[in-house]
């Protein structure tokens, strides 16, 4: 099962179950956002994170 975050290019992961894939991709999305904030690519006050159930 694959799960991706279309708003974040390249954020896609696989899991043996939909829940596992969703959990993994959410963790990766948060890491990508944190790296973008740390590197100055985006401002923290402009970031809003929401995960919808699939």
mmCIF entry with sequence, helices, sheets and N, C-alpha, C, O atoms, coordinates in Angstrom:
data_MODEL
# 
_entry.id   MODEL 
# 
_entity.id                         1 
_entity.type                       polymer 
_entity.pdbx_number_of_molecules   1 
# 
_entity_poly.entity_id                      1 
_entity_poly.type                           'polypeptide(L)' 
_entity_poly.nstd_linkage                   no 
_entity_poly.nstd_monomer                   no 
_entity_poly.pdbx_seq_one_letter_code       
;(UNK)(UNK)(UNK)(UNK)(UNK)(UNK)(UNK)(UNK)(UNK)(UNK)(UNK)(UNK)(UNK)(UNK)(UNK)(UNK)
(UNK)(UNK)(UNK)(UNK)(UNK)(UNK)(UNK)(UNK)(UNK)(UNK)(UNK)(UNK)(UNK)(UNK)(UNK)(UNK)
(UNK)(UNK)(UNK)(UNK)(UNK)(UNK)(UNK)(UNK)(UNK)(UNK)(UNK)(UNK)(UNK)(UNK)(UNK)(UNK)
(UNK)(UNK)(UNK)(UNK)(UNK)(UNK)
;
_entity_poly.pdbx_seq_one_letter_code_can   XXXXXXXXXXXXXXXXXXXXXXXXXXXXXXXXXXXXXXXXXXXXXXXXXXXXXX 
_entity_poly.pdbx_strand_id                 A 
# 
loop_
_entity_poly_seq.entity_id 
_entity_poly_seq.num 
_entity_poly_seq.mon_id 
_entity_poly_seq.hetero 
1 1  UNK n 
1 2  UNK n 
1 3  UNK n 
1 4  UNK n 
1 5  UNK n 
1 6  UNK n 
1 7  UNK n 
1 8  UNK n 
1 9  UNK n 
1 10 UNK n 
1 11 UNK n 
1 12 UNK n 
1 13 UNK n 
1 14 UNK n 
1 15 UNK n 
1 16 UNK n 
1 17 UNK n 
1 18 UNK n 
1 19 UNK n 
1 20 UNK n 
1 21 UNK n 
1 22 UNK n 
1 23 UNK n 
1 24 UNK n 
1 25 UNK n 
1 26 UNK n 
1 27 UNK n 
1 28 UNK n 
1 29 UNK n 
1 30 UNK n 
1 31 UNK n 
1 32 UNK n 
1 33 UNK n 
1 34 UNK n 
1 35 UNK n 
1 36 UNK n 
1 37 UNK n 
1 38 UNK n 
1 39 UNK n 
1 40 UNK n 
1 41 UNK n 
1 42 UNK n 
1 43 UNK n 
1 44 UNK n 
1 45 UNK n 
1 46 UNK n 
1 47 UNK n 
1 48 UNK n 
1 49 UNK n 
1 50 UNK n 
1 51 UNK n 
1 52 UNK n 
1 53 UNK n 
1 54 UNK n 
# 
_struct_asym.id          A 
_struct_asym.entity_id   1 
# 
loop_
_struct_conf.conf_type_id 
_struct_conf.id 
_struct_conf.pdbx_PDB_helix_id 
_struct_conf.beg_label_comp_id 
_struct_conf.beg_label_asym_id 
_struct_conf.beg_label_seq_id 
_struct_conf.pdbx_beg_PDB_ins_code 
_struct_conf.end_label_comp_id 
_struct_conf.end_label_asym_id 
_struct_conf.end_label_seq_id 
_struct_conf.pdbx_end_PDB_ins_code 
_struct_conf.beg_auth_comp_id 
_struct_conf.beg_auth_asym_id 
_struct_conf.beg_auth_seq_id 
_struct_conf.end_auth_comp_id 
_struct_conf.end_auth_asym_id 
_struct_conf.end_auth_seq_id 
_struct_conf.pdbx_PDB_helix_class 
_struct_conf.details 
_struct_conf.pdbx_PDB_helix_length 
HELX_P HELX_P1 AA1 UNK A 18 ? UNK A 38 ? UNK A 18 UNK A 38 1 ? 21 
HELX_P HELX_P2 AA2 UNK A 44 ? UNK A 46 ? UNK A 44 UNK A 46 5 ? 3  
# 
_struct_conf_type.id          HELX_P 
_struct_conf_type.criteria    ? 
_struct_conf_type.reference   ? 
# 
_struct_sheet.id               AA1 
_struct_sheet.type             ? 
_struct_sheet.number_strands   2 
_struct_sheet.details          ? 
# 
_struct_sheet_order.sheet_id     AA1 
_struct_sheet_order.range_id_1   1 
_struct_sheet_order.range_id_2   2 
_struct_sheet_order.offset       ? 
_struct_sheet_order.sense        anti-parallel 
# 
loop_
_struct_sheet_range.sheet_id 
_struct_sheet_range.id 
_struct_sheet_range.beg_label_comp_id 
_struct_sheet_range.beg_label_asym_id 
_struct_sheet_range.beg_label_seq_id 
_struct_sheet_range.pdbx_beg_PDB_ins_code 
_struct_sheet_range.end_label_comp_id 
_struct_sheet_range.end_label_asym_id 
_struct_sheet_range.end_label_seq_id 
_struct_sheet_range.pdbx_end_PDB_ins_code 
_struct_sheet_range.beg_auth_comp_id 
_struct_sheet_range.beg_auth_asym_id 
_struct_sheet_range.beg_auth_seq_id 
_struct_sheet_range.end_auth_comp_id 
_struct_sheet_range.end_auth_asym_id 
_struct_sheet_range.end_auth_seq_id 
AA1 1 UNK A 2  ? UNK A 4  ? UNK A 2  UNK A 4  
AA1 2 UNK A 12 ? UNK A 14 ? UNK A 12 UNK A 14 
# 
loop_
_atom_site.group_PDB 
_atom_site.id 
_atom_site.type_symbol 
_atom_site.label_atom_id 
_atom_site.label_alt_id 
_atom_site.label_comp_id 
_atom_site.label_asym_id 
_atom_site.label_entity_id 
_atom_site.label_seq_id 
_atom_site.pdbx_PDB_ins_code 
_atom_site.Cartn_x 
_atom_site.Cartn_y 
_atom_site.Cartn_z 
_atom_site.occupancy 
_atom_site.B_iso_or_equiv 
_atom_site.pdbx_formal_charge 
_atom_site.auth_seq_id 
_atom_site.auth_comp_id 
_atom_site.auth_asym_id 
_atom_site.auth_atom_id 
_atom_site.pdbx_PDB_model_num 
ATOM 1   N N  . UNK A 1 1  ? 0.844  -1.176 0.000  1.00 0.00 ? 1  UNK A N  1 
ATOM 2   C CA . UNK A 1 1  ? 0.000  0.000  0.000  1.00 0.00 ? 1  UNK A CA 1 
ATOM 3   C C  . UNK A 1 1  ? 0.888  1.238  0.000  1.00 0.00 ? 1  UNK A C  1 
ATOM 4   O O  . UNK A 1 1  ? 1.810  1.343  0.809  1.00 0.00 ? 1  UNK A O  1 
ATOM 5   N N  . UNK A 1 2  ? 0.616  2.167  -0.898 1.00 0.00 ? 2  UNK A N  1 
ATOM 6   C CA . UNK A 1 2  ? 1.376  3.418  -0.979 1.00 0.00 ? 2  UNK A CA 1 
ATOM 7   C C  . UNK A 1 2  ? 0.537  4.566  -0.441 1.00 0.00 ? 2  UNK A C  1 
ATOM 8   O O  . UNK A 1 2  ? -0.689 4.569  -0.549 1.00 0.00 ? 2  UNK A O  1 
ATOM 9   N N  . UNK A 1 3  ? 1.222  5.531  0.137  1.00 0.00 ? 3  UNK A N  1 
ATOM 10  C CA . UNK A 1 3  ? 0.566  6.722  0.649  1.00 0.00 ? 3  UNK A CA 1 
ATOM 11  C C  . UNK A 1 3  ? 1.484  7.900  0.339  1.00 0.00 ? 3  UNK A C  1 
ATOM 12  O O  . UNK A 1 3  ? 2.701  7.804  0.499  1.00 0.00 ? 3  UNK A O  1 
ATOM 13  N N  . UNK A 1 4  ? 0.891  9.024  -0.111 1.00 0.00 ? 4  UNK A N  1 
ATOM 14  C CA . UNK A 1 4  ? 1.717  10.176 -0.453 1.00 0.00 ? 4  UNK A CA 1 
ATOM 15  C C  . UNK A 1 4  ? 1.055  11.458 0.024  1.00 0.00 ? 4  UNK A C  1 
ATOM 16  O O  . UNK A 1 4  ? -0.137 11.490 0.331  1.00 0.00 ? 4  UNK A O  1 
ATOM 17  N N  . UNK A 1 5  ? 1.866  12.523 0.080  1.00 0.00 ? 5  UNK A N  1 
ATOM 18  C CA . UNK A 1 5  ? 1.384  13.853 0.411  1.00 0.00 ? 5  UNK A CA 1 
ATOM 19  C C  . UNK A 1 5  ? 1.593  14.695 -0.845 1.00 0.00 ? 5  UNK A C  1 
ATOM 20  O O  . UNK A 1 5  ? 2.716  15.093 -1.154 1.00 0.00 ? 5  UNK A O  1 
ATOM 21  N N  . UNK A 1 6  ? 0.520  14.958 -1.555 1.00 0.00 ? 6  UNK A N  1 
ATOM 22  C CA . UNK A 1 6  ? 0.641  15.635 -2.853 1.00 0.00 ? 6  UNK A CA 1 
ATOM 23  C C  . UNK A 1 6  ? 1.194  17.056 -2.733 1.00 0.00 ? 6  UNK A C  1 
ATOM 24  O O  . UNK A 1 6  ? 1.803  17.554 -3.680 1.00 0.00 ? 6  UNK A O  1 
ATOM 25  N N  . UNK A 1 7  ? 0.998  17.716 -1.594 1.00 0.00 ? 7  UNK A N  1 
ATOM 26  C CA . UNK A 1 7  ? 1.493  19.071 -1.407 1.00 0.00 ? 7  UNK A CA 1 
ATOM 27  C C  . UNK A 1 7  ? 3.000  19.130 -1.187 1.00 0.00 ? 7  UNK A C  1 
ATOM 28  O O  . UNK A 1 7  ? 3.602  20.197 -1.310 1.00 0.00 ? 7  UNK A O  1 
ATOM 29  N N  . UNK A 1 8  ? 3.611  17.998 -0.865 1.00 0.00 ? 8  UNK A N  1 
ATOM 30  C CA . UNK A 1 8  ? 5.054  17.932 -0.624 1.00 0.00 ? 8  UNK A CA 1 
ATOM 31  C C  . UNK A 1 8  ? 5.675  16.973 -1.634 1.00 0.00 ? 8  UNK A C  1 
ATOM 32  O O  . UNK A 1 8  ? 5.576  15.754 -1.491 1.00 0.00 ? 8  UNK A O  1 
ATOM 33  N N  . UNK A 1 9  ? 6.298  17.523 -2.630 1.00 0.00 ? 9  UNK A N  1 
ATOM 34  C CA . UNK A 1 9  ? 6.894  16.722 -3.684 1.00 0.00 ? 9  UNK A CA 1 
ATOM 35  C C  . UNK A 1 9  ? 7.847  15.672 -3.120 1.00 0.00 ? 9  UNK A C  1 
ATOM 36  O O  . UNK A 1 9  ? 8.714  15.984 -2.304 1.00 0.00 ? 9  UNK A O  1 
ATOM 37  N N  . UNK A 1 10 ? 7.682  14.438 -3.557 1.00 0.00 ? 10 UNK A N  1 
ATOM 38  C CA . UNK A 1 10 ? 8.576  13.365 -3.154 1.00 0.00 ? 10 UNK A CA 1 
ATOM 39  C C  . UNK A 1 10 ? 8.235  12.686 -1.848 1.00 0.00 ? 10 UNK A C  1 
ATOM 40  O O  . UNK A 1 10 ? 8.934  11.760 -1.436 1.00 0.00 ? 10 UNK A O  1 
ATOM 41  N N  . UNK A 1 11 ? 7.178  13.123 -1.187 1.00 0.00 ? 11 UNK A N  1 
ATOM 42  C CA . UNK A 1 11 ? 6.802  12.503 0.090  1.00 0.00 ? 11 UNK A CA 1 
ATOM 43  C C  . UNK A 1 11 ? 5.815  11.380 -0.200 1.00 0.00 ? 11 UNK A C  1 
ATOM 44  O O  . UNK A 1 11 ? 4.610  11.602 -0.326 1.00 0.00 ? 11 UNK A O  1 
ATOM 45  N N  . UNK A 1 12 ? 6.357  10.165 -0.303 1.00 0.00 ? 12 UNK A N  1 
ATOM 46  C CA . UNK A 1 12 ? 5.557  8.973  -0.568 1.00 0.00 ? 12 UNK A CA 1 
ATOM 47  C C  . UNK A 1 12 ? 6.242  7.784  0.074  1.00 0.00 ? 12 UNK A C  1 
ATOM 48  O O  . UNK A 1 12 ? 7.456  7.624  -0.049 1.00 0.00 ? 12 UNK A O  1 
ATOM 49  N N  . UNK A 1 13 ? 5.481  6.954  0.754  1.00 0.00 ? 13 UNK A N  1 
ATOM 50  C CA . UNK A 1 13 ? 6.032  5.766  1.396  1.00 0.00 ? 13 UNK A CA 1 
ATOM 51  C C  . UNK A 1 13 ? 5.066  4.609  1.255  1.00 0.00 ? 13 UNK A C  1 
ATOM 52  O O  . UNK A 1 13 ? 3.882  4.793  0.975  1.00 0.00 ? 13 UNK A O  1 
ATOM 53  N N  . UNK A 1 14 ? 5.591  3.426  1.451  1.00 0.00 ? 14 UNK A N  1 
ATOM 54  C CA . UNK A 1 14 ? 4.802  2.204  1.366  1.00 0.00 ? 14 UNK A CA 1 
ATOM 55  C C  . UNK A 1 14 ? 4.690  1.556  2.737  1.00 0.00 ? 14 UNK A C  1 
ATOM 56  O O  . UNK A 1 14 ? 5.556  1.732  3.594  1.00 0.00 ? 14 UNK A O  1 
ATOM 57  N N  . UNK A 1 15 ? 3.625  0.815  2.929  1.00 0.00 ? 15 UNK A N  1 
ATOM 58  C CA . UNK A 1 15 ? 3.442  0.041  4.147  1.00 0.00 ? 15 UNK A CA 1 
ATOM 59  C C  . UNK A 1 15 ? 2.684  -1.226 3.804  1.00 0.00 ? 15 UNK A C  1 
ATOM 60  O O  . UNK A 1 15 ? 2.063  -1.327 2.747  1.00 0.00 ? 15 UNK A O  1 
ATOM 61  N N  . UNK A 1 16 ? 2.741  -2.181 4.697  1.00 0.00 ? 16 UNK A N  1 
ATOM 62  C CA . UNK A 1 16 ? 2.025  -3.434 4.453  1.00 0.00 ? 16 UNK A CA 1 
ATOM 63  C C  . UNK A 1 16 ? 0.524  -3.262 4.625  1.00 0.00 ? 16 UNK A C  1 
ATOM 64  O O  . UNK A 1 16 ? -0.260 -4.037 4.077  1.00 0.00 ? 16 UNK A O  1 
ATOM 65  N N  . UNK A 1 17 ? 0.125  -2.255 5.379  1.00 0.00 ? 17 UNK A N  1 
ATOM 66  C CA . UNK A 1 17 ? -1.292 -1.944 5.557  1.00 0.00 ? 17 UNK A CA 1 
ATOM 67  C C  . UNK A 1 17 ? -1.489 -0.456 5.273  1.00 0.00 ? 17 UNK A C  1 
ATOM 68  O O  . UNK A 1 17 ? -0.528 0.312  5.318  1.00 0.00 ? 17 UNK A O  1 
ATOM 69  N N  . UNK A 1 18 ? -2.719 -0.041 4.983  1.00 0.00 ? 18 UNK A N  1 
ATOM 70  C CA . UNK A 1 18 ? -2.965 1.397  4.784  1.00 0.00 ? 18 UNK A CA 1 
ATOM 71  C C  . UNK A 1 18 ? -2.578 2.221  6.011  1.00 0.00 ? 18 UNK A C  1 
ATOM 72  O O  . UNK A 1 18 ? -2.056 3.328  5.873  1.00 0.00 ? 18 UNK A O  1 
ATOM 73  N N  . UNK A 1 19 ? -2.826 1.700  7.195  1.00 0.00 ? 19 UNK A N  1 
ATOM 74  C CA . UNK A 1 19 ? -2.490 2.422  8.423  1.00 0.00 ? 19 UNK A CA 1 
ATOM 75  C C  . UNK A 1 19 ? -0.984 2.604  8.572  1.00 0.00 ? 19 UNK A C  1 
ATOM 76  O O  . UNK A 1 19 ? -0.521 3.674  8.967  1.00 0.00 ? 19 UNK A O  1 
ATOM 77  N N  . UNK A 1 20 ? -0.224 1.565  8.255  1.00 0.00 ? 20 UNK A N  1 
ATOM 78  C CA . UNK A 1 20 ? 1.239  1.655  8.345  1.00 0.00 ? 20 UNK A CA 1 
ATOM 79  C C  . UNK A 1 20 ? 1.772  2.671  7.341  1.00 0.00 ? 20 UNK A C  1 
ATOM 80  O O  . UNK A 1 20 ? 2.643  3.475  7.675  1.00 0.00 ? 20 UNK A O  1 
ATOM 81  N N  . UNK A 1 21 ? 1.261  2.641  6.125  1.00 0.00 ? 21 UNK A N  1 
ATOM 82  C CA . UNK A 1 21 ? 1.710  3.598  5.108  1.00 0.00 ? 21 UNK A CA 1 
ATOM 83  C C  . UNK A 1 21 ? 1.364  5.021  5.530  1.00 0.00 ? 21 UNK A C  1 
ATOM 84  O O  . UNK A 1 21 ? 2.185  5.925  5.377  1.00 0.00 ? 21 UNK A O  1 
ATOM 85  N N  . UNK A 1 22 ? 0.174  5.229  6.052  1.00 0.00 ? 22 UNK A N  1 
ATOM 86  C CA . UNK A 1 22 ? -0.250 6.559  6.475  1.00 0.00 ? 22 UNK A CA 1 
ATOM 87  C C  . UNK A 1 22 ? 0.617  7.078  7.619  1.00 0.00 ? 22 UNK A C  1 
ATOM 88  O O  . UNK A 1 22 ? 1.025  8.240  7.613  1.00 0.00 ? 22 UNK A O  1 
ATOM 89  N N  . UNK A 1 23 ? 0.898  6.226  8.593  1.00 0.00 ? 23 UNK A N  1 
ATOM 90  C CA . UNK A 1 23 ? 1.739  6.622  9.725  1.00 0.00 ? 23 UNK A CA 1 
ATOM 91  C C  . UNK A 1 23 ? 3.140  7.007  9.254  1.00 0.00 ? 23 UNK A C  1 
ATOM 92  O O  . UNK A 1 23 ? 3.691  8.019  9.687  1.00 0.00 ? 23 UNK A O  1 
ATOM 93  N N  . UNK A 1 24 ? 3.704  6.203  8.376  1.00 0.00 ? 24 UNK A N  1 
ATOM 94  C CA . UNK A 1 24 ? 5.049  6.482  7.866  1.00 0.00 ? 24 UNK A CA 1 
ATOM 95  C C  . UNK A 1 24 ? 5.099  7.778  7.060  1.00 0.00 ? 24 UNK A C  1 
ATOM 96  O O  . UNK A 1 24 ? 6.029  8.568  7.218  1.00 0.00 ? 24 UNK A O  1 
ATOM 97  N N  . UNK A 1 25 ? 4.109  8.001  6.198  1.00 0.00 ? 25 UNK A N  1 
ATOM 98  C CA . UNK A 1 25 ? 4.133  9.192  5.359  1.00 0.00 ? 25 UNK A CA 1 
ATOM 99  C C  . UNK A 1 25 ? 3.873  10.450 6.194  1.00 0.00 ? 25 UNK A C  1 
ATOM 100 O O  . UNK A 1 25 ? 4.407  11.512 5.876  1.00 0.00 ? 25 UNK A O  1 
ATOM 101 N N  . UNK A 1 26 ? 3.072  10.351 7.242  1.00 0.00 ? 26 UNK A N  1 
ATOM 102 C CA . UNK A 1 26 ? 2.861  11.502 8.119  1.00 0.00 ? 26 UNK A CA 1 
ATOM 103 C C  . UNK A 1 26 ? 4.154  11.889 8.826  1.00 0.00 ? 26 UNK A C  1 
ATOM 104 O O  . UNK A 1 26 ? 4.482  13.071 8.922  1.00 0.00 ? 26 UNK A O  1 
ATOM 105 N N  . UNK A 1 27 ? 4.892  10.893 9.322  1.00 0.00 ? 27 UNK A N  1 
ATOM 106 C CA . UNK A 1 27 ? 6.163  11.173 9.992  1.00 0.00 ? 27 UNK A CA 1 
ATOM 107 C C  . UNK A 1 27 ? 7.159  11.808 9.019  1.00 0.00 ? 27 UNK A C  1 
ATOM 108 O O  . UNK A 1 27 ? 7.861  12.753 9.378  1.00 0.00 ? 27 UNK A O  1 
ATOM 109 N N  . UNK A 1 28 ? 7.221  11.295 7.800  1.00 0.00 ? 28 UNK A N  1 
ATOM 110 C CA . UNK A 1 28 ? 8.128  11.860 6.802  1.00 0.00 ? 28 UNK A CA 1 
ATOM 111 C C  . UNK A 1 28 ? 7.724  13.288 6.443  1.00 0.00 ? 28 UNK A C  1 
ATOM 112 O O  . UNK A 1 28 ? 8.588  14.155 6.312  1.00 0.00 ? 28 UNK A O  1 
ATOM 113 N N  . UNK A 1 29 ? 6.434  13.544 6.282  1.00 0.00 ? 29 UNK A N  1 
ATOM 114 C CA . UNK A 1 29 ? 5.963  14.886 5.955  1.00 0.00 ? 29 UNK A CA 1 
ATOM 115 C C  . UNK A 1 29 ? 6.369  15.878 7.036  1.00 0.00 ? 29 UNK A C  1 
ATOM 116 O O  . UNK A 1 29 ? 6.799  16.990 6.728  1.00 0.00 ? 29 UNK A O  1 
ATOM 117 N N  . UNK A 1 30 ? 6.239  15.489 8.291  1.00 0.00 ? 30 UNK A N  1 
ATOM 118 C CA . UNK A 1 30 ? 6.627  16.382 9.388  1.00 0.00 ? 30 UNK A CA 1 
ATOM 119 C C  . UNK A 1 30 ? 8.129  16.648 9.384  1.00 0.00 ? 30 UNK A C  1 
ATOM 120 O O  . UNK A 1 30 ? 8.564  17.766 9.664  1.00 0.00 ? 30 UNK A O  1 
ATOM 121 N N  . UNK A 1 31 ? 8.929  15.616 9.065  1.00 0.00 ? 31 UNK A N  1 
ATOM 122 C CA . UNK A 1 31 ? 10.383 15.816 8.978  1.00 0.00 ? 31 UNK A CA 1 
ATOM 123 C C  . UNK A 1 31 ? 10.740 16.771 7.841  1.00 0.00 ? 31 UNK A C  1 
ATOM 124 O O  . UNK A 1 31 ? 11.608 17.629 8.002  1.00 0.00 ? 31 UNK A O  1 
ATOM 125 N N  . UNK A 1 32 ? 10.078 16.627 6.694  1.00 0.00 ? 32 UNK A N  1 
ATOM 126 C CA . UNK A 1 32 ? 10.340 17.501 5.550  1.00 0.00 ? 32 UNK A CA 1 
ATOM 127 C C  . UNK A 1 32 ? 9.984  18.942 5.902  1.00 0.00 ? 32 UNK A C  1 
ATOM 128 O O  . UNK A 1 32 ? 10.743 19.862 5.596  1.00 0.00 ? 32 UNK A O  1 
ATOM 129 N N  . UNK A 1 33 ? 8.836  19.140 6.542  1.00 0.00 ? 33 UNK A N  1 
ATOM 130 C CA . UNK A 1 33 ? 8.432  20.495 6.933  1.00 0.00 ? 33 UNK A CA 1 
ATOM 131 C C  . UNK A 1 33 ? 9.431  21.086 7.926  1.00 0.00 ? 33 UNK A C  1 
ATOM 132 O O  . UNK A 1 33 ? 9.808  22.251 7.806  1.00 0.00 ? 33 UNK A O  1 
ATOM 133 N N  . UNK A 1 34 ? 9.863  20.289 8.906  1.00 0.00 ? 34 UNK A N  1 
ATOM 134 C CA . UNK A 1 34 ? 10.832 20.770 9.896  1.00 0.00 ? 34 UNK A CA 1 
ATOM 135 C C  . UNK A 1 34 ? 12.142 21.167 9.228  1.00 0.00 ? 34 UNK A C  1 
ATOM 136 O O  . UNK A 1 34 ? 12.721 22.198 9.569  1.00 0.00 ? 34 UNK A O  1 
ATOM 137 N N  . UNK A 1 35 ? 12.617 20.360 8.278  1.00 0.00 ? 35 UNK A N  1 
ATOM 138 C CA . UNK A 1 35 ? 13.854 20.691 7.569  1.00 0.00 ? 35 UNK A CA 1 
ATOM 139 C C  . UNK A 1 35 ? 13.706 21.986 6.772  1.00 0.00 ? 35 UNK A C  1 
ATOM 140 O O  . UNK A 1 35 ? 14.637 22.789 6.710  1.00 0.00 ? 35 UNK A O  1 
ATOM 141 N N  . UNK A 1 36 ? 12.547 22.186 6.167  1.00 0.00 ? 36 UNK A N  1 
ATOM 142 C CA . UNK A 1 36 ? 12.318 23.420 5.403  1.00 0.00 ? 36 UNK A CA 1 
ATOM 143 C C  . UNK A 1 36 ? 12.307 24.644 6.314  1.00 0.00 ? 36 UNK A C  1 
ATOM 144 O O  . UNK A 1 36 ? 12.808 25.703 5.938  1.00 0.00 ? 36 UNK A O  1 
ATOM 145 N N  . UNK A 1 37 ? 11.744 24.503 7.494  1.00 0.00 ? 37 UNK A N  1 
ATOM 146 C CA . UNK A 1 37 ? 11.742 25.608 8.453  1.00 0.00 ? 37 UNK A CA 1 
ATOM 147 C C  . UNK A 1 37 ? 13.166 25.886 8.929  1.00 0.00 ? 37 UNK A C  1 
ATOM 148 O O  . UNK A 1 37 ? 13.589 27.041 8.978  1.00 0.00 ? 37 UNK A O  1 
ATOM 149 N N  . UNK A 1 38 ? 13.911 24.828 9.282  1.00 0.00 ? 38 UNK A N  1 
ATOM 150 C CA . UNK A 1 38 ? 15.288 24.994 9.772  1.00 0.00 ? 38 UNK A CA 1 
ATOM 151 C C  . UNK A 1 38 ? 16.196 25.617 8.725  1.00 0.00 ? 38 UNK A C  1 
ATOM 152 O O  . UNK A 1 38 ? 17.088 26.395 9.064  1.00 0.00 ? 38 UNK A O  1 
ATOM 153 N N  . UNK A 1 39 ? 15.982 25.286 7.453  1.00 0.00 ? 39 UNK A N  1 
ATOM 154 C CA . UNK A 1 39 ? 16.851 25.813 6.401  1.00 0.00 ? 39 UNK A CA 1 
ATOM 155 C C  . UNK A 1 39 ? 16.388 27.176 5.895  1.00 0.00 ? 39 UNK A C  1 
ATOM 156 O O  . UNK A 1 39 ? 17.047 27.781 5.049  1.00 0.00 ? 39 UNK A O  1 
ATOM 157 N N  . UNK A 1 40 ? 15.258 27.661 6.408  1.00 0.00 ? 40 UNK A N  1 
ATOM 158 C CA . UNK A 1 40 ? 14.765 28.967 6.004  1.00 0.00 ? 40 UNK A CA 1 
ATOM 159 C C  . UNK A 1 40 ? 13.952 28.971 4.728  1.00 0.00 ? 40 UNK A C  1 
ATOM 160 O O  . UNK A 1 40 ? 13.632 30.039 4.206  1.00 0.00 ? 40 UNK A O  1 
ATOM 161 N N  . UNK A 1 41 ? 13.607 27.789 4.210  1.00 0.00 ? 41 UNK A N  1 
ATOM 162 C CA . UNK A 1 41 ? 12.818 27.717 2.984  1.00 0.00 ? 41 UNK A CA 1 
ATOM 163 C C  . UNK A 1 41 ? 11.383 28.201 3.201  1.00 0.00 ? 41 UNK A C  1 
ATOM 164 O O  . UNK A 1 41 ? 10.747 28.699 2.272  1.00 0.00 ? 41 UNK A O  1 
ATOM 165 N N  . UNK A 1 42 ? 10.883 28.055 4.410  1.00 0.00 ? 42 UNK A N  1 
ATOM 166 C CA . UNK A 1 42 ? 9.535  28.502 4.744  1.00 0.00 ? 42 UNK A CA 1 
ATOM 167 C C  . UNK A 1 42 ? 9.548  29.065 6.153  1.00 0.00 ? 42 UNK A C  1 
ATOM 168 O O  . UNK A 1 42 ? 10.405 28.715 6.964  1.00 0.00 ? 42 UNK A O  1 
ATOM 169 N N  . UNK A 1 43 ? 8.606  29.927 6.435  1.00 0.00 ? 43 UNK A N  1 
ATOM 170 C CA . UNK A 1 43 ? 8.512  30.538 7.757  1.00 0.00 ? 43 UNK A CA 1 
ATOM 171 C C  . UNK A 1 43 ? 7.555  29.724 8.634  1.00 0.00 ? 43 UNK A C  1 
ATOM 172 O O  . UNK A 1 43 ? 6.499  29.303 8.162  1.00 0.00 ? 43 UNK A O  1 
ATOM 173 N N  . UNK A 1 44 ? 7.906  29.500 9.892  1.00 0.00 ? 44 UNK A N  1 
ATOM 174 C CA . UNK A 1 44 ? 7.066  28.684 10.775 1.00 0.00 ? 44 UNK A CA 1 
ATOM 175 C C  . UNK A 1 44 ? 5.627  29.172 10.866 1.00 0.00 ? 44 UNK A C  1 
ATOM 176 O O  . UNK A 1 44 ? 4.708  28.356 10.943 1.00 0.00 ? 44 UNK A O  1 
ATOM 177 N N  . UNK A 1 45 ? 5.413  30.480 10.859 1.00 0.00 ? 45 UNK A N  1 
ATOM 178 C CA . UNK A 1 45 ? 4.048  30.987 11.000 1.00 0.00 ? 45 UNK A CA 1 
ATOM 179 C C  . UNK A 1 45 ? 3.196  30.724 9.759  1.00 0.00 ? 45 UNK A C  1 
ATOM 180 O O  . UNK A 1 45 ? 1.975  30.874 9.810  1.00 0.00 ? 45 UNK A O  1 
ATOM 181 N N  . UNK A 1 46 ? 3.819  30.337 8.648  1.00 0.00 ? 46 UNK A N  1 
ATOM 182 C CA . UNK A 1 46 ? 3.084  30.055 7.419  1.00 0.00 ? 46 UNK A CA 1 
ATOM 183 C C  . UNK A 1 46 ? 2.743  28.577 7.265  1.00 0.00 ? 46 UNK A C  1 
ATOM 184 O O  . UNK A 1 46 ? 2.103  28.192 6.287  1.00 0.00 ? 46 UNK A O  1 
ATOM 185 N N  . UNK A 1 47 ? 3.156  27.753 8.208  1.00 0.00 ? 47 UNK A N  1 
ATOM 186 C CA . UNK A 1 47 ? 2.959  26.320 8.100  1.00 0.00 ? 47 UNK A CA 1 
ATOM 187 C C  . UNK A 1 47 ? 1.710  25.890 8.859  1.00 0.00 ? 47 UNK A C  1 
ATOM 188 O O  . UNK A 1 47 ? 1.524  26.227 10.029 1.00 0.00 ? 47 UNK A O  1 
ATOM 189 N N  . UNK A 1 48 ? 0.870  25.148 8.176  1.00 0.00 ? 48 UNK A N  1 
ATOM 190 C CA . UNK A 1 48 ? -0.314 24.552 8.781  1.00 0.00 ? 48 UNK A CA 1 
ATOM 191 C C  . UNK A 1 48 ? -0.330 23.086 8.362  1.00 0.00 ? 48 UNK A C  1 
ATOM 192 O O  . UNK A 1 48 ? -0.205 22.779 7.176  1.00 0.00 ? 48 UNK A O  1 
ATOM 193 N N  . UNK A 1 49 ? -0.482 22.184 9.320  1.00 0.00 ? 49 UNK A N  1 
ATOM 194 C CA . UNK A 1 49 ? -0.445 20.756 9.030  1.00 0.00 ? 49 UNK A CA 1 
ATOM 195 C C  . UNK A 1 49 ? -1.764 20.128 9.420  1.00 0.00 ? 49 UNK A C  1 
ATOM 196 O O  . UNK A 1 49 ? -2.249 20.305 10.537 1.00 0.00 ? 49 UNK A O  1 
ATOM 197 N N  . UNK A 1 50 ? -2.345 19.382 8.471  1.00 0.00 ? 50 UNK A N  1 
ATOM 198 C CA . UNK A 1 50 ? -3.583 18.668 8.745  1.00 0.00 ? 50 UNK A CA 1 
ATOM 199 C C  . UNK A 1 50 ? -3.542 17.368 7.946  1.00 0.00 ? 50 UNK A C  1 
ATOM 200 O O  . UNK A 1 50 ? -3.254 17.387 6.749  1.00 0.00 ? 50 UNK A O  1 
ATOM 201 N N  . UNK A 1 51 ? -3.822 16.260 8.586  1.00 0.00 ? 51 UNK A N  1 
ATOM 202 C CA . UNK A 1 51 ? -3.866 14.984 7.900  1.00 0.00 ? 51 UNK A CA 1 
ATOM 203 C C  . UNK A 1 51 ? -5.317 14.515 7.866  1.00 0.00 ? 51 UNK A C  1 
ATOM 204 O O  . UNK A 1 51 ? -5.983 14.458 8.900  1.00 0.00 ? 51 UNK A O  1 
ATOM 205 N N  . UNK A 1 52 ? -5.800 14.183 6.675  1.00 0.00 ? 52 UNK A N  1 
ATOM 206 C CA . UNK A 1 52 ? -7.151 13.675 6.514  1.00 0.00 ? 52 UNK A CA 1 
ATOM 207 C C  . UNK A 1 52 ? -7.129 12.168 6.449  1.00 0.00 ? 52 UNK A C  1 
ATOM 208 O O  . UNK A 1 52 ? -6.204 11.582 5.887  1.00 0.00 ? 52 UNK A O  1 
ATOM 209 N N  . UNK A 1 53 ? -8.120 11.540 7.007  1.00 0.00 ? 53 UNK A N  1 
ATOM 210 C CA . UNK A 1 53 ? -8.223 10.079 6.922  1.00 0.00 ? 53 UNK A CA 1 
ATOM 211 C C  . UNK A 1 53 ? -8.518 9.704  5.486  1.00 0.00 ? 53 UNK A C  1 
ATOM 212 O O  . UNK A 1 53 ? -9.312 10.356 4.808  1.00 0.00 ? 53 UNK A O  1 
ATOM 213 N N  . UNK A 1 54 ? -7.870 8.645  5.029  1.00 0.00 ? 54 UNK A N  1 
ATOM 214 C CA . UNK A 1 54 ? -8.092 8.205  3.649  1.00 0.00 ? 54 UNK A CA 1 
ATOM 215 C C  . UNK A 1 54 ? -9.154 7.151  3.577  1.00 0.00 ? 54 UNK A C  1 
ATOM 216 O O  . UNK A 1 54 ? -9.470 6.666  2.491  1.00 0.00 ? 54 UNK A O  1 
# 
